[in-house]
């Protein structure tokens, strides 16, 4: 499972859209979607995603 797949799965479990998550971490939907598609999320972005979704990032 790629990092992008995991983010999408967590969004589904938390009932939050990709667009809403992008807003929560301060990115545009378009930019965030491209990063997910290319699987090029940075460490800081992954930490922000975890914080926004209320999960632990290890």
N, C-alpha and C positions, 0 to 999 in steps of 0.2 A: 504494500500500500504506500503510495507516494504521500508526501506532506500535503499536497493539494487535496488528495482524496480524504485525508484525515480531517482537514479543515472543513471540507464540504459535509462530511459525516457529522462532525460536531455541530455545525450550523443546523443540520436537520434535527439532531437530537435536542438542541436548545430552542428549536423553532424560531430561528433568526435567518433572514435572507442574506445572501452574499452582499447585496447592496447596502443593507443595514449595517452589516459588519464592517464594510468599507468605510462608511460614515463614522462609525464608532472609533476606528483607528486613524481617522483623519486623511483618508485617501478617496479619490474619485472611484466610482464603480468601474469605469473603464480601465483605469490603471491597475486596480486590484484584480480584476478579472484576467488581465493579461499576465500578471505575475502568477496567478494560480495556474493558468494554462501552461506557462513555461516552467512552472515549479521553481521560481526564483525568489522566494520569500527570504528576507534577511532574518537574522537572529532577533533583532529588535522588533521587527514586524511580527514574528512568531510569538514573542513575549506579549506584545500588545494584543494580539488575537486571543491568547490564553486569558489575559486579564479581562478582555471584553466578554468572553464566553464564560468566565468564572471557573476555569479549569486550571490545573497545575501544569506548568511547563518545566520539563526536566530534560 
